[in-house]
């Protein structure tokens, strides 16, 4: 009995340290990983996970987990009906089970998707201000069964975590929204000026047509900005699920080349694929990787010289598959390189060359991070720029036949 009391006291002391740790960051990804790591530690569990709840869409989805394949789990939707986590959200109550496969509420799709075998589970609702934020789970007690003490510790951690998560979300949303509103001011100012000029009786027919053309372009820009903003918001919140499949990266590259060919022809830009055909199949979300390649090609064409060239190259090593997009454009100033992947960032020297939302590279970076990959840039002014995306090869990656 004395030993149990000592363990419980140590657990609560650890919770005090964890509370300080959670209060020290407003970065949602960092915060969530600290929470699941702490949860597994204080309950002596093999793994921990957090599922966040979207009350508007009435969806529950994985956000972060320990000892599991993060890209596979990211954004994985778990049904409210027919899952333990869904039952916890709906009933706002704790679940403790020593054998999940004997529980009718167990959602087995998670095991099939992740390959992680679950034996026992302890889950608590994350609630703040009467609002359900999500579910905190610990899986597979290392020694014996989950106890009342484990449940009490996890409930206290869950209460702290819910407040911390909501604070981080509010900070993230306000930061992103303020940037978005700032970006809206320029096109809205242009539209306001254009509509005012249209009401002036002295403008000529040619001026009238030019103003209509400008309004059309600014409207398209606003639509692109809004769509890109929503893409980024979903990626940053973890609500994008990556649907993995095996595909031939060379076929995808040629598809992207075909899509961008007419745009290249307009600027008399040569598009060329310079790669061996015999590469392993890639295991990733094909549509998302295609989005990244198309964005890189679009930029390479947009910021190129007249009659310049863009070369696409794919290679494979023992650990990764890479795709490089190299252009002969104006290059990027060295002081701008560290900021390229920041939201809404545009290179000052390029603003007169071509417009853009300043979100494409940020979105591409988020997609690559969601695949445990990277997106790199090398550039020299007056020579050109090369972007390289790198995807890790997994044990499931198989050679092309």
C-alpha contacts under 8 A as a table, 3 or more apart, distances in Angstrom:
res1	aa1	res2	aa2	distance
1	X	4	X	5.12
1	X	5	X	6.35
2	X	5	X	5.15
2	X	6	X	6.20
3	X	6	X	5.07
3	X	7	X	6.20
4	X	7	X	5.10
4	X	8	X	6.15
5	X	8	X	5.06
5	X	9	X	6.09
6	X	9	X	5.08
6	X	10	X	6.14
7	X	10	X	5.07
7	X	11	X	6.14
8	X	11	X	4.93
8	X	12	X	6.36
8	X	149	X	6.70
9	X	12	X	5.21
9	X	13	X	6.19
10	X	13	X	5.06
10	X	14	X	6.15
11	X	14	X	5.04
11	X	15	X	6.28
11	X	42	X	6.11
11	X	153	X	7.01
12	X	15	X	4.83
12	X	16	X	6.46
12	X	153	X	7.09
13	X	16	X	5.24
13	X	17	X	6.68
14	X	17	X	5.13
14	X	18	X	6.18
14	X	42	X	7.60
15	X	18	X	4.85
15	X	19	X	6.01
15	X	153	X	7.83
15	X	156	X	7.95
15	X	157	X	6.83
16	X	19	X	5.10
16	X	20	X	6.53
17	X	20	X	5.32
17	X	21	X	6.37
18	X	21	X	4.87
18	X	22	X	6.11
18	X	38	X	7.20
19	X	22	X	5.17
19	X	23	X	6.24
19	X	160	X	6.74
20	X	23	X	5.22
20	X	24	X	6.46
21	X	24	X	5.31
21	X	25	X	7.50
22	X	25	X	6.19
22	X	31	X	6.34
22	X	34	X	7.39
22	X	35	X	7.62
22	X	161	X	7.47
22	X	164	X	6.54
23	X	26	X	7.79
23	X	164	X	6.76
25	X	28	X	7.93
25	X	30	X	7.54
25	X	31	X	6.48
25	X	168	X	7.88
26	X	31	X	7.02
26	X	164	X	7.94
26	X	167	X	7.29
26	X	168	X	4.62
26	X	171	X	7.03
26	X	172	X	7.81
27	X	30	X	5.48
27	X	31	X	6.00
27	X	168	X	6.38
27	X	172	X	7.80
28	X	31	X	5.00
28	X	32	X	6.07
28	X	165	X	6.83
28	X	168	X	5.60
28	X	169	X	6.80
28	X	172	X	7.78
29	X	32	X	5.33
29	X	33	X	6.34
29	X	64	X	7.96
30	X	33	X	5.36
30	X	34	X	6.28
31	X	34	X	5.18
31	X	35	X	6.31
31	X	164	X	7.84
31	X	165	X	7.39
32	X	35	X	5.06
32	X	36	X	6.40
32	X	50	X	7.37
32	X	64	X	6.60
32	X	165	X	7.50
33	X	36	X	5.35
33	X	37	X	6.07
33	X	64	X	6.44
33	X	65	X	7.21
33	X	66	X	7.71
34	X	37	X	5.19
34	X	38	X	6.03
35	X	38	X	5.16
35	X	39	X	6.05
35	X	157	X	7.97
35	X	161	X	6.71
36	X	39	X	4.94
36	X	40	X	6.22
36	X	47	X	7.81
36	X	48	X	4.87
36	X	49	X	5.52
36	X	50	X	6.72
36	X	64	X	7.64
36	X	65	X	6.54
36	X	66	X	6.78
36	X	136	X	7.53
36	X	138	X	7.91
37	X	40	X	5.37
37	X	41	X	6.23
37	X	47	X	7.82
37	X	48	X	6.56
37	X	66	X	6.77
38	X	41	X	4.98
38	X	42	X	6.15
39	X	42	X	5.54
39	X	43	X	6.29
39	X	45	X	7.97
39	X	48	X	6.24
39	X	137	X	7.94
39	X	138	X	6.66
39	X	154	X	6.57
39	X	157	X	7.31
40	X	43	X	5.50
40	X	44	X	5.74
40	X	45	X	4.71
40	X	46	X	6.46
40	X	47	X	5.54
40	X	48	X	5.20
40	X	138	X	5.88
40	X	139	X	7.87
41	X	44	X	5.18
41	X	45	X	6.59
42	X	45	X	7.93
42	X	150	X	7.46
42	X	153	X	7.29
42	X	154	X	7.88
43	X	138	X	7.63
43	X	141	X	7.45
43	X	146	X	7.55
43	X	150	X	5.21
43	X	153	X	7.57
43	X	154	X	7.45
44	X	141	X	6.06
44	X	142	X	5.94
44	X	143	X	7.62
45	X	48	X	7.29
45	X	138	X	6.08
45	X	139	X	5.83
45	X	140	X	5.48
45	X	141	X	4.36
45	X	142	X	5.41
46	X	67	X	7.80
46	X	138	X	7.56
46	X	139	X	5.98
46	X	140	X	5.36
46	X	141	X	6.26
46	X	142	X	6.10
47	X	65	X	7.26
47	X	66	X	5.31
47	X	67	X	5.93
47	X	138	X	5.74
47	X	139	X	5.22
47	X	140	X	6.96
48	X	65	X	5.68
48	X	66	X	5.54
48	X	136	X	7.50
48	X	137	X	5.57
48	X	138	X	4.22
48	X	139	X	6.00
49	X	62	X	7.61
49	X	63	X	7.78
49	X	64	X	5.74
49	X	65	X	4.04
49	X	66	X	6.42
49	X	136	X	6.04
49	X	137	X	5.27
49	X	138	X	6.44
50	X	62	X	6.22
50	X	63	X	5.90
50	X	64	X	5.57
50	X	65	X	6.38
50	X	134	X	7.13
50	X	135	X	5.71
50	X	136	X	4.75
50	X	137	X	6.31
51	X	60	X	6.32
51	X	61	X	5.23
51	X	62	X	4.29
51	X	63	X	5.52
51	X	64	X	7.32
51	X	85	X	7.76
51	X	134	X	5.44
51	X	135	X	5.17
51	X	136	X	6.68
52	X	60	X	5.74
52	X	61	X	5.60
52	X	62	X	6.40
52	X	63	X	6.37
52	X	133	X	6.00
52	X	134	X	4.08
52	X	135	X	6.43
53	X	58	X	7.13
53	X	59	X	5.86
53	X	60	X	4.53
53	X	61	X	6.63
53	X	89	X	7.95
53	X	132	X	7.04
53	X	133	X	5.52
53	X	134	X	4.67
53	X	135	X	7.81
54	X	57	X	5.60
54	X	58	X	5.46
54	X	59	X	5.17
54	X	60	X	6.27
54	X	133	X	7.81
55	X	58	X	4.65
55	X	59	X	6.80
56	X	59	X	7.94
58	X	80	X	7.93
59	X	77	X	6.88
59	X	78	X	7.32
59	X	79	X	6.95
59	X	80	X	7.10
60	X	77	X	5.75
60	X	78	X	5.36
60	X	79	X	6.53
60	X	80	X	6.79
60	X	86	X	7.13
60	X	134	X	7.43
61	X	75	X	5.36
61	X	76	X	5.26
61	X	77	X	4.23
61	X	78	X	5.54
61	X	239	X	7.21
62	X	65	X	7.81
62	X	73	X	6.23
62	X	74	X	5.92
62	X	75	X	5.28
62	X	76	X	5.31
62	X	77	X	6.61
62	X	78	X	7.53
63	X	73	X	7.55
63	X	74	X	5.70
63	X	75	X	6.06
63	X	76	X	7.99
63	X	238	X	5.86
63	X	239	X	7.85
64	X	70	X	6.94
64	X	73	X	7.74
64	X	74	X	6.99
65	X	68	X	6.10
65	X	70	X	6.90
68	X	73	X	7.72
68	X	114	X	6.73
68	X	116	X	6.68
69	X	72	X	5.47
69	X	73	X	6.27
69	X	114	X	6.16
70	X	73	X	5.09
70	X	74	X	5.75
70	X	370	X	7.83
71	X	74	X	5.25
71	X	242	X	7.00
71	X	370	X	5.41
71	X	371	X	5.20
71	X	372	X	6.69
72	X	76	X	7.64
72	X	113	X	6.99
72	X	114	X	6.40
72	X	242	X	6.79
72	X	243	X	7.98
72	X	244	X	7.59
73	X	76	X	5.23
73	X	113	X	7.57
73	X	114	X	6.70
73	X	241	X	7.66
74	X	238	X	6.42
74	X	239	X	7.70
74	X	240	X	7.17
74	X	241	X	5.66
74	X	242	X	6.88
74	X	370	X	7.39
75	X	238	X	5.53
75	X	239	X	4.86
75	X	240	X	5.10
75	X	241	X	4.05
75	X	242	X	7.20
76	X	241	X	5.53
77	X	241	X	7.75
78	X	83	X	6.96
78	X	85	X	7.71
78	X	86	X	7.26
78	X	107	X	7.64
79	X	82	X	6.28
79	X	83	X	6.18
79	X	86	X	6.20
80	X	83	X	6.23
80	X	85	X	7.26
80	X	86	X	3.78
80	X	87	X	6.50
80	X	89	X	7.58
80	X	90	X	7.27
81	X	86	X	6.01
81	X	87	X	7.01
82	X	86	X	7.08
82	X	87	X	7.70
82	X	104	X	7.71
82	X	105	X	5.07
82	X	106	X	6.82
82	X	107	X	6.30
83	X	86	X	5.08
83	X	87	X	6.25
83	X	105	X	4.69
83	X	106	X	5.05
83	X	107	X	4.73
84	X	87	X	5.07
84	X	88	X	6.28
84	X	95	X	7.50
84	X	105	X	5.11
84	X	106	X	5.46
84	X	107	X	6.98
85	X	88	X	5.03
85	X	89	X	6.34
85	X	123	X	7.29
85	X	135	X	6.39
86	X	89	X	5.15
86	X	90	X	6.09
87	X	90	X	5.11
87	X	91	X	5.88
87	X	92	X	7.82
87	X	105	X	7.62
88	X	91	X	5.37
88	X	92	X	5.22
88	X	93	X	5.30
88	X	94	X	6.20
88	X	95	X	6.83
88	X	123	X	7.42
88	X	124	X	6.83
88	X	125	X	5.97
88	X	135	X	7.18
89	X	92	X	5.12
89	X	93	X	7.47
89	X	125	X	6.15
89	X	132	X	6.78
89	X	134	X	6.82
89	X	135	X	6.93
92	X	125	X	5.75
92	X	132	X	7.73
93	X	124	X	6.62
93	X	125	X	6.36
94	X	122	X	7.51
94	X	123	X	5.70
94	X	124	X	4.56
94	X	125	X	6.56
95	X	121	X	7.70
95	X	122	X	5.78
95	X	123	X	5.27
95	X	124	X	6.66
96	X	120	X	7.88
96	X	121	X	5.86
96	X	122	X	4.46
96	X	123	X	6.52
96	X	146	X	7.32
97	X	100	X	6.08
97	X	103	X	7.77
97	X	120	X	5.69
97	X	121	X	5.43
97	X	122	X	6.54
98	X	119	X	6.82
98	X	120	X	4.38
98	X	121	X	6.53
98	X	145	X	6.46
98	X	146	X	7.48
99	X	102	X	5.68
99	X	103	X	7.04
99	X	119	X	5.43
99	X	120	X	5.13
99	X	121	X	7.71
100	X	103	X	5.12
100	X	106	X	6.11
100	X	118	X	7.01
100	X	119	X	5.77
100	X	120	X	5.72
100	X	121	X	6.77
101	X	104	X	7.60
101	X	106	X	6.56
101	X	119	X	7.35
103	X	106	X	5.61
107	X	110	X	6.49
108	X	111	X	5.46
108	X	112	X	6.66
109	X	112	X	5.03
109	X	113	X	6.06
110	X	113	X	5.14
110	X	114	X	5.98
110	X	115	X	7.91
110	X	116	X	7.99
111	X	114	X	5.32
111	X	115	X	5.18
111	X	116	X	5.41
111	X	117	X	5.97
111	X	118	X	7.39
112	X	115	X	5.54
112	X	116	X	7.87
118	X	121	X	7.47
118	X	139	X	6.41
118	X	140	X	6.27
119	X	139	X	7.22
119	X	140	X	5.49
120	X	139	X	5.74
120	X	140	X	4.69
120	X	141	X	6.58
120	X	145	X	7.71
120	X	146	X	7.95
121	X	137	X	6.92
121	X	138	X	5.87
121	X	139	X	4.62
121	X	140	X	6.13
121	X	141	X	7.78
121	X	146	X	7.88
122	X	137	X	5.65
122	X	138	X	5.37
122	X	139	X	6.57
122	X	146	X	7.04
122	X	151	X	7.26
123	X	135	X	6.68
123	X	136	X	5.60
123	X	137	X	4.16
123	X	138	X	6.41
124	X	135	X	5.81
124	X	136	X	5.45
124	X	137	X	6.51
124	X	154	X	7.09
124	X	155	X	6.30
124	X	158	X	6.85
125	X	132	X	7.01
125	X	133	X	7.79
125	X	134	X	6.13
125	X	135	X	4.64
125	X	136	X	6.40
125	X	158	X	7.08
126	X	132	X	5.83
126	X	133	X	5.30
126	X	134	X	5.06
126	X	135	X	5.34
126	X	136	X	6.65
126	X	158	X	5.48
126	X	159	X	6.30
126	X	161	X	7.17
126	X	162	X	5.04
127	X	130	X	6.11
127	X	131	X	5.42
127	X	132	X	4.50
127	X	133	X	5.68
127	X	134	X	7.38
127	X	158	X	7.82
127	X	159	X	6.59
127	X	162	X	5.71
127	X	163	X	7.94
128	X	131	X	5.27
128	X	132	X	6.63
128	X	133	X	7.13
128	X	159	X	7.19
128	X	162	X	5.72
128	X	163	X	5.89
128	X	166	X	7.84
133	X	162	X	6.38
133	X	165	X	7.95
133	X	166	X	7.50
134	X	162	X	7.96
136	X	158	X	6.64
138	X	141	X	7.99
141	X	144	X	6.38
141	X	145	X	5.92
141	X	146	X	6.12
146	X	150	X	6.05
146	X	151	X	7.42
147	X	150	X	5.08
147	X	151	X	6.36
148	X	151	X	5.02
148	X	152	X	6.18
149	X	152	X	5.14
149	X	153	X	6.21
150	X	153	X	5.22
150	X	154	X	6.11
151	X	154	X	5.13
151	X	155	X	6.09
152	X	155	X	5.11
152	X	156	X	6.36
153	X	156	X	5.27
153	X	157	X	6.22
154	X	157	X	4.97
154	X	158	X	5.83
155	X	158	X	4.93
155	X	159	X	6.23
156	X	159	X	5.23
156	X	160	X	6.46
157	X	160	X	5.14
157	X	161	X	5.93
158	X	161	X	4.89
158	X	162	X	6.00
159	X	162	X	5.34
159	X	163	X	6.70
160	X	163	X	5.54
160	X	164	X	6.33
161	X	164	X	5.03
161	X	165	X	5.94
162	X	165	X	5.20
162	X	166	X	6.19
163	X	166	X	5.26
163	X	167	X	6.17
164	X	167	X	5.17
164	X	168	X	6.16
165	X	168	X	5.13
165	X	169	X	6.08
166	X	169	X	5.05
166	X	170	X	6.14
167	X	170	X	5.21
167	X	171	X	6.19
168	X	171	X	5.09
168	X	172	X	6.02
169	X	172	X	5.00
169	X	173	X	5.96
170	X	173	X	5.12
170	X	174	X	6.00
171	X	174	X	5.26
171	X	175	X	6.05
172	X	175	X	5.19
172	X	176	X	6.12
173	X	176	X	5.17
173	X	177	X	5.86
174	X	177	X	5.12
174	X	178	X	5.93
175	X	178	X	5.32
175	X	179	X	6.42
176	X	179	X	5.22
176	X	180	X	6.20
177	X	180	X	4.91
177	X	181	X	6.04
178	X	181	X	5.17
178	X	182	X	6.15
179	X	182	X	5.08
179	X	183	X	6.30
179	X	344	X	7.76
180	X	183	X	5.07
180	X	184	X	6.29
180	X	229	X	7.50
181	X	184	X	5.03
181	X	185	X	6.65
182	X	185	X	5.58
182	X	186	X	7.98
183	X	186	X	6.39
183	X	187	X	7.92
183	X	344	X	7.68
184	X	187	X	5.89
184	X	188	X	6.09
184	X	222	X	7.50
185	X	188	X	5.18
185	X	189	X	5.89
186	X	189	X	5.15
186	X	190	X	6.29
187	X	190	X	4.98
187	X	191	X	6.18
187	X	218	X	5.79
187	X	219	X	7.94
187	X	221	X	7.67
187	X	222	X	6.95
188	X	191	X	5.04
188	X	192	X	6.08
189	X	192	X	5.05
189	X	193	X	6.19
190	X	193	X	5.22
190	X	194	X	6.07
190	X	215	X	7.84
190	X	218	X	7.44
191	X	194	X	5.02
191	X	195	X	6.11
191	X	215	X	5.99
191	X	218	X	7.00
192	X	195	X	5.39
192	X	196	X	6.25
193	X	196	X	5.13
193	X	197	X	6.25
194	X	197	X	5.17
194	X	198	X	6.28
194	X	211	X	5.95
194	X	212	X	7.90
194	X	214	X	7.64
194	X	215	X	6.76
195	X	198	X	5.07
195	X	199	X	6.69
196	X	199	X	5.45
196	X	200	X	7.01
197	X	200	X	5.24
197	X	203	X	7.66
197	X	211	X	7.94
198	X	201	X	7.87
198	X	203	X	7.53
198	X	208	X	6.47
198	X	211	X	7.28
200	X	203	X	6.21
203	X	207	X	6.03
203	X	208	X	6.49
204	X	207	X	5.14
204	X	208	X	6.09
205	X	208	X	4.93
205	X	209	X	6.23
206	X	209	X	5.19
206	X	210	X	6.25
207	X	210	X	5.02
207	X	211	X	6.16
208	X	211	X	5.23
208	X	212	X	6.33
209	X	212	X	5.10
209	X	213	X	6.20
210	X	213	X	4.98
210	X	214	X	6.23
211	X	214	X	4.98
211	X	215	X	6.17
212	X	215	X	5.08
212	X	216	X	6.21
213	X	216	X	5.12
213	X	217	X	6.33
214	X	217	X	5.10
214	X	218	X	6.15
215	X	218	X	5.17
215	X	219	X	6.06
216	X	219	X	5.15
216	X	220	X	6.30
217	X	220	X	5.15
217	X	221	X	6.17
218	X	221	X	4.89
218	X	222	X	6.14
219	X	222	X	5.08
219	X	223	X	6.27
220	X	223	X	5.07
220	X	224	X	6.20
221	X	224	X	5.12
221	X	225	X	6.02
221	X	356	X	7.82
221	X	357	X	7.68
222	X	225	X	5.00
222	X	226	X	6.11
223	X	226	X	5.21
223	X	227	X	6.21
224	X	227	X	5.16
224	X	228	X	6.02
224	X	357	X	7.38
225	X	228	X	5.18
225	X	229	X	5.98
225	X	357	X	5.60
226	X	229	X	5.06
226	X	230	X	6.25
227	X	230	X	5.23
227	X	231	X	6.29
228	X	231	X	5.01
228	X	232	X	6.22
228	X	357	X	7.69
228	X	359	X	6.46
228	X	360	X	7.36
228	X	363	X	7.89
229	X	232	X	5.17
229	X	233	X	6.09
229	X	359	X	7.33
230	X	233	X	5.01
230	X	234	X	6.15
231	X	234	X	5.34
231	X	235	X	6.26
231	X	363	X	7.23
232	X	235	X	5.04
232	X	236	X	6.03
232	X	359	X	7.69
232	X	362	X	7.65
232	X	363	X	5.61
232	X	366	X	7.90
233	X	236	X	5.20
233	X	237	X	6.08
234	X	237	X	5.18
234	X	238	X	6.14
234	X	239	X	5.15
234	X	240	X	5.85
235	X	238	X	5.20
235	X	239	X	6.21
235	X	240	X	5.58
235	X	363	X	7.60
235	X	366	X	6.57
235	X	367	X	7.46
236	X	239	X	7.79
236	X	366	X	7.43
237	X	240	X	7.99
238	X	241	X	7.66
242	X	284	X	7.63
242	X	285	X	5.48
242	X	288	X	7.85
242	X	370	X	7.85
243	X	284	X	7.28
243	X	285	X	4.99
243	X	286	X	7.86
244	X	283	X	6.14
244	X	284	X	4.53
244	X	285	X	4.39
244	X	286	X	7.08
245	X	282	X	7.89
245	X	283	X	5.41
245	X	284	X	5.68
245	X	285	X	6.21
245	X	286	X	6.88
246	X	281	X	5.87
246	X	282	X	5.35
246	X	283	X	4.44
246	X	284	X	6.70
246	X	397	X	7.57
247	X	281	X	5.23
247	X	282	X	5.38
247	X	283	X	6.64
247	X	286	X	7.24
248	X	251	X	5.47
248	X	252	X	6.62
248	X	279	X	7.69
248	X	280	X	7.32
248	X	281	X	4.93
248	X	282	X	6.25
248	X	400	X	7.39
249	X	252	X	5.05
249	X	253	X	6.20
249	X	279	X	7.77
249	X	281	X	6.74
249	X	282	X	6.36
249	X	314	X	7.83
250	X	253	X	5.01
250	X	254	X	6.33
250	X	275	X	7.98
250	X	277	X	6.73
250	X	279	X	7.82
250	X	314	X	7.38
251	X	254	X	5.27
251	X	255	X	6.27
252	X	255	X	5.02
252	X	256	X	6.31
252	X	290	X	6.76
253	X	256	X	5.15
253	X	257	X	6.17
253	X	273	X	7.82
253	X	290	X	7.91
253	X	293	X	7.50
253	X	312	X	7.75
254	X	257	X	4.86
254	X	258	X	6.16
254	X	273	X	7.56
255	X	258	X	5.20
255	X	259	X	6.34
256	X	259	X	5.06
256	X	260	X	6.27
256	X	290	X	7.05
256	X	293	X	6.98
256	X	294	X	5.83
256	X	297	X	7.95
257	X	260	X	5.26
257	X	261	X	5.85
257	X	271	X	7.11
257	X	297	X	7.95
258	X	261	X	5.15
258	X	262	X	7.93
259	X	262	X	7.36
260	X	263	X	5.37
260	X	264	X	6.27
260	X	294	X	7.57
260	X	297	X	7.23
260	X	298	X	7.07
261	X	264	X	5.03
261	X	265	X	6.11
261	X	271	X	7.14
262	X	265	X	4.97
262	X	266	X	6.35
263	X	266	X	5.29
263	X	267	X	6.95
263	X	301	X	7.56
264	X	267	X	5.44
264	X	268	X	6.07
264	X	269	X	4.81
264	X	270	X	6.75
264	X	271	X	7.02
264	X	301	X	6.06
265	X	268	X	4.70
265	X	269	X	5.82
265	X	270	X	7.50
266	X	269	X	7.56
267	X	301	X	7.72
267	X	306	X	5.74
267	X	307	X	6.79
268	X	306	X	6.01
268	X	307	X	4.73
268	X	308	X	7.19
269	X	301	X	6.89
269	X	304	X	7.76
269	X	305	X	7.82
269	X	306	X	6.53
269	X	307	X	4.91
269	X	308	X	4.99
269	X	309	X	5.21
269	X	310	X	7.21
270	X	307	X	7.01
270	X	308	X	6.35
270	X	309	X	4.44
270	X	310	X	6.12
271	X	309	X	5.97
271	X	310	X	4.98
271	X	311	X	6.16
271	X	312	X	7.91
272	X	309	X	7.69
272	X	310	X	6.27
272	X	311	X	4.92
272	X	312	X	6.25
273	X	311	X	5.80
273	X	312	X	4.78
273	X	313	X	6.11
274	X	311	X	6.53
274	X	312	X	5.92
274	X	313	X	5.09
274	X	314	X	7.67
275	X	312	X	7.54
275	X	313	X	5.05
275	X	314	X	5.47
275	X	315	X	7.08
276	X	279	X	7.01
276	X	314	X	7.46
276	X	315	X	7.59
278	X	400	X	6.88
279	X	315	X	7.23
279	X	316	X	6.54
279	X	399	X	6.91
279	X	400	X	6.31
280	X	316	X	7.37
280	X	397	X	7.06
280	X	398	X	5.95
280	X	399	X	4.07
280	X	400	X	4.89
281	X	397	X	6.22
281	X	398	X	5.79
281	X	399	X	5.71
281	X	400	X	5.38
282	X	321	X	7.61
282	X	393	X	7.48
282	X	397	X	6.18
282	X	398	X	7.85
283	X	393	X	7.80
283	X	394	X	7.79
283	X	396	X	7.48
283	X	397	X	6.01
284	X	289	X	7.46
284	X	371	X	7.06
285	X	288	X	5.46
285	X	289	X	6.27
286	X	289	X	5.26
286	X	290	X	6.04
287	X	290	X	5.03
287	X	291	X	6.19
288	X	291	X	4.96
288	X	292	X	6.48
288	X	367	X	6.75
289	X	292	X	5.10
289	X	293	X	6.32
289	X	367	X	7.58
289	X	368	X	7.92
290	X	293	X	5.13
290	X	294	X	6.03
291	X	294	X	5.23
291	X	295	X	6.18
291	X	364	X	7.58
292	X	295	X	5.18
292	X	296	X	6.31
292	X	364	X	5.12
292	X	367	X	7.63
293	X	296	X	5.13
293	X	297	X	6.16
294	X	297	X	5.09
294	X	298	X	5.98
295	X	298	X	5.05
295	X	299	X	6.25
295	X	360	X	6.46
295	X	361	X	7.54
295	X	364	X	7.69
296	X	299	X	5.25
296	X	300	X	6.11
296	X	325	X	6.75
296	X	387	X	7.14
297	X	300	X	4.97
297	X	301	X	6.19
297	X	310	X	7.82
297	X	325	X	6.85
298	X	301	X	5.32
298	X	302	X	5.99
299	X	302	X	4.94
299	X	303	X	5.95
300	X	303	X	5.65
300	X	304	X	5.97
300	X	310	X	6.63
300	X	325	X	7.49
300	X	326	X	7.22
300	X	327	X	5.53
300	X	329	X	7.30
300	X	385	X	7.82
301	X	304	X	5.22
301	X	310	X	7.18
301	X	327	X	7.61
302	X	353	X	7.97
302	X	354	X	6.64
303	X	329	X	5.76
303	X	330	X	6.77
303	X	350	X	7.52
303	X	353	X	6.92
303	X	354	X	7.19
304	X	308	X	6.16
304	X	309	X	7.59
304	X	327	X	6.60
304	X	328	X	6.01
304	X	329	X	3.73
304	X	330	X	6.38
304	X	384	X	7.97
305	X	308	X	5.00
305	X	328	X	6.77
305	X	329	X	5.15
305	X	330	X	6.94
308	X	327	X	7.57
308	X	328	X	5.74
308	X	329	X	7.05
309	X	327	X	5.87
309	X	328	X	5.80
310	X	325	X	6.88
310	X	326	X	5.57
310	X	327	X	4.46
310	X	328	X	6.78
311	X	324	X	7.97
311	X	325	X	5.88
311	X	326	X	5.23
311	X	327	X	6.52
312	X	323	X	7.08
312	X	324	X	5.67
312	X	325	X	4.69
312	X	326	X	6.50
313	X	323	X	5.64
313	X	324	X	5.12
313	X	325	X	6.63
314	X	321	X	7.32
314	X	322	X	5.57
314	X	323	X	4.34
314	X	324	X	6.32
315	X	321	X	5.83
315	X	322	X	5.37
315	X	323	X	6.60
316	X	319	X	7.88
316	X	320	X	5.94
316	X	321	X	4.36
316	X	322	X	6.30
317	X	320	X	5.37
317	X	321	X	6.32
318	X	393	X	7.42
319	X	392	X	5.90
319	X	393	X	5.30
319	X	394	X	7.88
320	X	390	X	6.42
320	X	391	X	5.43
320	X	392	X	4.24
320	X	393	X	4.76
321	X	390	X	5.78
321	X	391	X	5.26
321	X	392	X	6.39
321	X	393	X	6.58
322	X	388	X	6.60
322	X	389	X	5.55
322	X	390	X	4.36
322	X	391	X	6.25
323	X	388	X	5.55
323	X	389	X	5.35
323	X	390	X	6.65
324	X	386	X	6.57
324	X	387	X	5.64
324	X	388	X	4.20
324	X	389	X	6.48
325	X	386	X	5.49
325	X	387	X	5.34
325	X	388	X	6.39
326	X	384	X	7.27
326	X	385	X	5.75
326	X	386	X	4.14
326	X	387	X	6.55
327	X	384	X	5.38
327	X	385	X	5.53
327	X	386	X	6.42
328	X	331	X	7.82
328	X	383	X	5.90
328	X	384	X	4.35
328	X	385	X	6.92
329	X	382	X	7.01
329	X	383	X	6.42
329	X	384	X	4.51
329	X	385	X	6.81
330	X	381	X	5.79
330	X	382	X	4.82
330	X	383	X	6.29
330	X	384	X	5.62
330	X	385	X	7.94
331	X	379	X	5.57
331	X	380	X	5.15
331	X	381	X	4.05
331	X	382	X	5.54
331	X	383	X	5.94
331	X	384	X	4.35
331	X	385	X	5.35
332	X	336	X	6.71
332	X	337	X	6.84
332	X	347	X	7.57
332	X	379	X	5.77
332	X	380	X	6.27
332	X	381	X	5.52
332	X	384	X	7.71
332	X	385	X	7.07
333	X	336	X	5.43
333	X	337	X	6.80
333	X	379	X	7.86
333	X	380	X	7.24
333	X	381	X	6.02
334	X	337	X	5.46
334	X	379	X	7.79
334	X	380	X	7.67
335	X	338	X	6.88
336	X	339	X	5.55
336	X	340	X	6.45
336	X	347	X	6.48
337	X	340	X	5.41
337	X	377	X	7.74
338	X	341	X	7.62
339	X	342	X	5.42
339	X	345	X	6.84
340	X	345	X	6.35
340	X	346	X	7.35
340	X	347	X	7.68
340	X	361	X	7.11
340	X	362	X	7.90
341	X	345	X	7.32
341	X	361	X	5.36
341	X	362	X	4.66
341	X	365	X	6.90
342	X	345	X	5.56
342	X	359	X	7.83
342	X	361	X	7.87
342	X	362	X	5.85
343	X	358	X	6.31
343	X	359	X	5.48
343	X	362	X	5.74
344	X	357	X	6.30
344	X	358	X	3.92
344	X	359	X	5.31
345	X	358	X	5.01
345	X	359	X	7.42
346	X	350	X	7.48
346	X	351	X	7.00
346	X	356	X	7.87
346	X	358	X	5.46
347	X	350	X	5.38
347	X	351	X	6.56
348	X	351	X	5.51
349	X	352	X	7.26
350	X	353	X	5.13
350	X	354	X	6.63
351	X	354	X	5.77
351	X	355	X	6.13
352	X	355	X	7.41
357	X	360	X	7.12
358	X	361	X	7.30
358	X	362	X	7.79
359	X	362	X	5.20
359	X	363	X	6.07
360	X	363	X	5.23
360	X	364	X	6.16
361	X	364	X	4.89
361	X	365	X	6.05
362	X	365	X	5.16
362	X	366	X	6.32
363	X	366	X	5.12
363	X	367	X	6.28
364	X	367	X	5.11
364	X	368	X	6.29
364	X	375	X	7.73
365	X	368	X	5.15
365	X	369	X	6.15
365	X	374	X	7.09
365	X	375	X	5.94
366	X	369	X	5.10
366	X	370	X	6.14
367	X	370	X	5.06
367	X	371	X	6.61
368	X	371	X	5.13
368	X	372	X	6.42
368	X	373	X	4.83
368	X	374	X	5.45
368	X	375	X	6.55
368	X	389	X	7.46
368	X	390	X	7.87
368	X	391	X	7.63
369	X	372	X	4.90
369	X	373	X	5.27
369	X	374	X	6.16
370	X	373	X	7.28
371	X	391	X	7.05
372	X	391	X	7.13
372	X	392	X	6.97
373	X	389	X	7.34
373	X	390	X	5.39
373	X	391	X	4.69
373	X	392	X	6.13
374	X	389	X	5.76
374	X	390	X	5.24
374	X	391	X	6.99
375	X	387	X	7.01
375	X	388	X	5.71
375	X	389	X	4.48
375	X	390	X	6.44
376	X	387	X	5.61
376	X	388	X	5.18
376	X	389	X	6.43
377	X	385	X	7.23
377	X	386	X	5.76
377	X	387	X	4.50
377	X	388	X	6.40
378	X	385	X	5.86
378	X	386	X	5.31
378	X	387	X	6.55
379	X	383	X	7.68
379	X	384	X	5.85
379	X	385	X	4.17
379	X	386	X	6.19
380	X	383	X	5.46
380	X	384	X	5.72
380	X	385	X	6.49
381	X	384	X	6.43
393	X	396	X	7.92
393	X	397	X	5.98
394	X	397	X	5.32
395	X	398	X	7.93
